[in-house]
Amino acid sequence: MFKRVMALLLVFLISLALFVKQSENSKAASIPSQGASNSLTRATENSVVYLPLVMKNYSVPLPLWRFGTAVAQVPLADYDVYGAQNLRLGWYTNWQVINNAPQPYGTEYIPMVRLKQWKLASDGVSWTTWCITCPYVEPYTYTVSPSWNTINLAATSRPGMLWVIGNEIERRDWSSGRQDEILPEVYAQAYNDIRNGVLSIDPTAQFAIAGLVEVTPLRLQYLDRVWNAYSQTFSQTMPVDVWNIHVFVLPEDPNSWGAAIPAGISATIGMTYTELDNINFSMVTDQIVSFRSWMKAHGEQNKPLIMTEYGVNMPDWILCDTWPNTSGCPFTKEQVRDNMMYPSFDYFLNHTDVNLGYPLDGYRLVQRWNWWSLDYDAGKIEDFGNGSGFAMDFNGALFYSGLYVAKGGNPKGITALGYYWTHYVQSLPLGATKPYALVLGKRLPIQSQVHNPIMAKPGGGTSLSDCDNSKQIRLLFYEPSPGFWGNVVNRGLAPKLKNESKICLPAKR
């Protein structure tokens, strides 16, 4: 009320000053000039008045270390004029490794190395990374993205980063897309290879496991196999500095929408969640408790837990018979705010459990969270019988990217959820710094290993060879798995080879 009164008083004083000045100008115009001519002119309806801008008690919004988001379409700073800084983001991911990635507003960039197990294409000869029914190439191998040169540059230019290795590694390929499908035993090998590779460049680097799509019994079974395979292969506990999950509520049915059955798991059905469950926050907390329980059972309670993705997938037209009129429908922006966004913030910030939580963070269950998404607003014009409108593929975007205007999408700008986010965080106390000191896992020296050589052919086939050490090629700073060598040959060198070419590679251990 006081601010409103002061604002009205200020407007009145300005108006009075202009009135007095205009009156003086009118008088001056009617009085003959004495000496120099009067340079003042009468104000018109097009006159511009310049007043000093006085800013009092204003401070730049500081980032909140715990709050993050997944940047899907355009760089975070591109939303500067639309209020991106007011989100007070402490960190972000973009599913990539970017050398010297921008960190606007004090945010922290978290790189993510992508990987994928190779599959044998339908021709029985070539390899592919996307196929629903294709078998895996044998012996098992995988590919890494981006190039090791890019990873090297990123690790060198910004030491001490947290590296996420993989994204939704248990998600099988589906008809319209893919993630980082890889068998659990192969992921254990890949995690070790990539971690060792980054550590050889930056010994201060930290590492987080890939986020599973969700936390379910089947997916914990997949994770158990990763954990056990690492221990059996390398004779040590899997060295994870920060544990990471995704928390979505999706059914596990190979014949339906959702998250399907994890790679390498023979079950035919898993959790039978419904569309409405996707916005049920109590099921999110169940998953968090389940994963923290898994961590404790594996001796990992004293580690941070982050989420590189969570939120509501279902767009507003789902279960909405009156769409594009969404009034009363279950997935409006207001329903997302009240049933997922605000409850999650309250829970993550305040909920503690001395039996499961992280001791160095006051026994909170979750240390950092990454909302899906900053700006994934893809979609197209649809007509479900009640009139046409732009139907987004997913929910949760804080900004419209402006990339889909030609298809009927919204122009670039902040969404209702972006406003709701800003409203929640604007009054939170400062939280730009990490509230605890991270205890890094044991850094074991990287051991050079001796391998029996084999011969690699351009088609990916292998056979024994008597190649001597002088002919062997060394592609990285450390001895990688056989998969690395095969990938480089198949994708990088093979086009340059002739049928009689021979390259000596390490044999499978």
Secondary structure as GFF3:
##gff-version 3
##sequence-region A 1 509
A	DSSP	alpha_helix	2	30	.	.	.	ID=ss1
A	DSSP	beta_strand	64	70	.	.	.	ID=ss2
A	DSSP	three_ten_helix	76	82	.	.	.	ID=ss3
A	DSSP	three_ten_helix	84	87	.	.	.	ID=ss4
A	DSSP	beta_strand	89	93	.	.	.	ID=ss5
A	DSSP	three_ten_helix	104	106	.	.	.	ID=ss6
A	DSSP	beta_strand	108	109	.	.	.	ID=ss7
A	DSSP	beta_strand	112	117	.	.	.	ID=ss8
A	DSSP	beta_strand	119	120	.	.	.	ID=ss9
A	DSSP	beta_strand	127	128	.	.	.	ID=ss10
A	DSSP	beta_strand	142	145	.	.	.	ID=ss11
A	DSSP	alpha_helix	148	157	.	.	.	ID=ss12
A	DSSP	beta_strand	162	167	.	.	.	ID=ss13
A	DSSP	alpha_helix	184	201	.	.	.	ID=ss14
A	DSSP	beta_strand	206	211	.	.	.	ID=ss15
A	DSSP	alpha_helix	217	234	.	.	.	ID=ss16
A	DSSP	beta_strand	243	247	.	.	.	ID=ss17
A	DSSP	three_ten_helix	276	279	.	.	.	ID=ss18
A	DSSP	alpha_helix	281	297	.	.	.	ID=ss19
A	DSSP	beta_strand	305	310	.	.	.	ID=ss20
A	DSSP	alpha_helix	333	336	.	.	.	ID=ss21
A	DSSP	pi_helix	337	341	.	.	.	ID=ss22
A	DSSP	alpha_helix	342	350	.	.	.	ID=ss23
A	DSSP	three_ten_helix	359	361	.	.	.	ID=ss24
A	DSSP	beta_strand	368	371	.	.	.	ID=ss25
A	DSSP	beta_strand	379	383	.	.	.	ID=ss26
A	DSSP	beta_strand	388	392	.	.	.	ID=ss27
A	DSSP	beta_strand	399	400	.	.	.	ID=ss28
A	DSSP	three_ten_helix	405	407	.	.	.	ID=ss29
A	DSSP	beta_strand	413	414	.	.	.	ID=ss30
A	DSSP	alpha_helix	416	425	.	.	.	ID=ss31
A	DSSP	beta_strand	453	456	.	.	.	ID=ss32
A	DSSP	beta_strand	462	464	.	.	.	ID=ss33
A	DSSP	three_ten_helix	469	471	.	.	.	ID=ss34
A	DSSP	alpha_helix	482	488	.	.	.	ID=ss35
A	DSSP	pi_helix	489	493	.	.	.	ID=ss36
A	DSSP	three_ten_helix	494	496	.	.	.	ID=ss37
A	DSSP	beta_strand	503	506	.	.	.	ID=ss38
###
